Amino acid sequence: MKRKKYEQRRQHFVPACYLKAWLDPSAPKTSTNTPYVWLFDKNGENPKAKAPEKIFRESDMYTLTMPDGGHDLRLEHGLGTVEAHFTKVRTSKFNFKRALTEEDWLWACLFAATAHNRTAASRDHFLSQMEKIKEMFEKVAGPDWETRTVEPEFSPHVDRSNVYIPQPGDFDNLKETTTTTLLNSATDVILPMLLGMHKTVLCTSDPLGFLTSDAPSTWHDPTAYRRHPFERGVGLRNQDIEITLPISPMQCLLFTHRPVGPLYAEVGADWIDVLNHRHAAYAPTTVVARSKETRALWFQAVQPQADSWEALHPDPDEKHRWTSADCPPELLDSIQRRRSDGQS
């Protein structure tokens, strides 16, 4: 029993059951051989063969602390349920290019939603943002703000209903609260959007197939390069957003707001190269392949396109001259102050 509980607390932020689709098919089949996938640095270097069970995991990543100091594994168990249902849908429906029921799509979309928010990279990014907010608030309100009533001042044009005002306790036990917040966001915010989006399964017979990574779900706006660098955030309501989740080397699930094609669409090597380059670029540190063989262009740096914002604004100082009508006045003031202070 102790062994079982210990194993439950060695938790994968990219599920091992998901990664098993990338097991090297050419690996020797022996009683002593452990099946493995191939890991590469995001630049395509340092290939390593490792079993899915031994990668992308942390101790107690989803474990909550109970009031008596015990360990609450409800998040880990919940994610395990999502993984089991997704694996069933992948095996019985996606692998055979069959239509999905509403329940099938619920589990597939829930897996995609949690895949985006459950990673170590998502947690660390959110944690860093909360630490910055804490630091900024303490500068304004004082380090003892939690023991006093603080009423921050806002510009008249700011809608207070859309402003986050820290409350006492918000920064306690940030690691656990961040994990809970991200998973709640996955189910309450991301899932409903994915269910309403157009879905296409890109299929290939390319022997190398799709890569995946230590952050399998990628949100990308193919038009963002034309905008100012400060306006490139990709949100779920962005009409040009493309959300991709490789579900095996042979298939990649694509979510869009506009129809792309039939449910199952065959794609050639050009699609593979574009999406693998994208997934490698968005990977925090590591990409996963089914083979030690890759293509160099998946990892190549690209030059700005002729119609990109950078190509049309070669002066480095231009990035500080944000003239968009959507630029919040207070942010524009901050940019201008930093520029006058000689900061980048």
Secondary structure as the mmCIF struct_conf table of DSSP 4:
data_model
#
loop_
_struct_conf.conf_type_id
_struct_conf.id
_struct_conf.beg_label_comp_id
_struct_conf.beg_label_asym_id
_struct_conf.beg_label_seq_id
_struct_conf.end_label_comp_id
_struct_conf.end_label_asym_id
_struct_conf.end_label_seq_id
HELX_RH_AL_P HELX_RH_AL_P1 LYS A 2 GLN A 8
TURN_TY1_P TURN_TY1_P1 ARG A 9 ARG A 9
STRN STRN1 ARG A 10 HIS A 12
BEND BEND1 PHE A 13 VAL A 14
HELX_RH_AL_P HELX_RH_AL_P2 ALA A 16 LEU A 19
HELX_RH_3T_P HELX_RH_3T_P1 LYS A 20 TRP A 22
TURN_TY1_P TURN_TY1_P2 PRO A 25 SER A 26
BEND BEND2 ALA A 27 ALA A 27
TURN_TY1_P TURN_TY1_P3 SER A 31 THR A 32
HELX_LH_PP_P HELX_LH_PP_P1 ASN A 33 PRO A 35
STRN STRN2 VAL A 37 ASP A 41
TURN_TY1_P TURN_TY1_P4 LYS A 42 ASN A 43
BEND BEND3 GLY A 44 GLY A 44
BEND BEND4 ASN A 46 ASN A 46
STRN STRN3 LYS A 48 LYS A 50
HELX_RH_3T_P HELX_RH_3T_P2 PRO A 52 LYS A 54
BEND BEND5 ILE A 55 PHE A 56
STRN STRN4 ARG A 57 SER A 59
TURN_TY1_P TURN_TY1_P5 ASP A 60 ASP A 60
BEND BEND6 MET A 61 TYR A 62
HELX_LH_PP_P HELX_LH_PP_P2 THR A 63 THR A 63
STRN STRN5 LEU A 64 THR A 65
HELX_LH_PP_P HELX_LH_PP_P3 MET A 66 MET A 66
TURN_TY1_P TURN_TY1_P6 PRO A 67 ASP A 68
BEND BEND7 GLY A 69 GLY A 69
STRN STRN6 HIS A 71 ASP A 72
HELX_RH_AL_P HELX_RH_AL_P3 ARG A 74 SER A 92
TURN_TY1_P TURN_TY1_P7 LYS A 93 LYS A 93
HELX_RH_3T_P HELX_RH_3T_P3 PHE A 94 PHE A 96
TURN_TY1_P TURN_TY1_P8 LYS A 97 LYS A 97
HELX_LH_PP_P HELX_LH_PP_P4 ARG A 98 THR A 101
HELX_RH_AL_P HELX_RH_AL_P4 GLU A 102 ASN A 117
BEND BEND8 ARG A 118 THR A 119
HELX_RH_AL_P HELX_RH_AL_P5 ALA A 120 ALA A 141
TURN_TY1_P TURN_TY1_P9 PRO A 143 ASP A 144
HELX_RH_3T_P HELX_RH_3T_P4 TRP A 145 THR A 147
BEND BEND9 ARG A 148 ARG A 148
TURN_TY1_P TURN_TY1_P10 PRO A 156 HIS A 157
BEND BEND10 VAL A 158 VAL A 158
HELX_RH_3T_P HELX_RH_3T_P5 ARG A 160 ASN A 162
TURN_TY1_P TURN_TY1_P11 PRO A 168 ASN A 173
HELX_RH_AL_P HELX_RH_AL_P6 LEU A 174 SER A 185
HELX_RH_PI_P HELX_RH_PI_P1 ALA A 186 ILE A 190
HELX_RH_AL_P HELX_RH_AL_P7 LEU A 191 GLY A 196
BEND BEND11 MET A 197 MET A 197
STRN STRN7 HIS A 198 CYS A 203
BEND BEND12 PRO A 207 LEU A 208
STRN STRN8 THR A 212 SER A 213
BEND BEND13 ASP A 214 ALA A 215
STRN STRN9 THR A 218 HIS A 220
TURN_TY1_P TURN_TY1_P12 PRO A 222 THR A 223
HELX_RH_3T_P HELX_RH_3T_P6 ALA A 224 ARG A 226
BEND BEND14 ARG A 227 ARG A 227
HELX_RH_3T_P HELX_RH_3T_P7 PRO A 229 GLU A 231
TURN_TY1_P TURN_TY1_P13 LEU A 236 ARG A 237
TURN_TY1_P TURN_TY1_P14 GLN A 239 ASP A 240
STRN STRN10 GLU A 242 SER A 248
TURN_TY1_P TURN_TY1_P15 PRO A 249 MET A 250
STRN STRN11 GLN A 251 THR A 256
BEND BEND15 HIS A 257 ARG A 258
BEND BEND16 GLY A 261 GLY A 261
BEND BEND17 LEU A 263 LEU A 263
STRN STRN12 TYR A 264 GLU A 266
HELX_RH_AL_P HELX_RH_AL_P8 ALA A 269 TYR A 282
BEND BEND18 PRO A 284 THR A 285
STRN STRN13 THR A 286 ALA A 289
BEND BEND19 ARG A 290 LYS A 292
HELX_RH_3T_P HELX_RH_3T_P8 ALA A 296 PHE A 299
HELX_LH_PP_P HELX_LH_PP_P5 GLN A 303 GLN A 305
TURN_TY1_P TURN_TY1_P16 ALA A 306 ASP A 307
BEND BEND20 SER A 308 SER A 308
HELX_RH_AL_P HELX_RH_AL_P9 TRP A 309 LEU A 312
BEND BEND21 ASP A 315 ASP A 315
HELX_RH_3T_P HELX_RH_3T_P9 PRO A 316 HIS A 320
TURN_TY1_P TURN_TY1_P17 ALA A 325 ASP A 326
BEND BEND22 CYS A 327 CYS A 327
HELX_RH_AL_P HELX_RH_AL_P10 PRO A 329 SER A 340
TURN_TY1_P TURN_TY1_P18 ASP A 341 GLY A 342
#
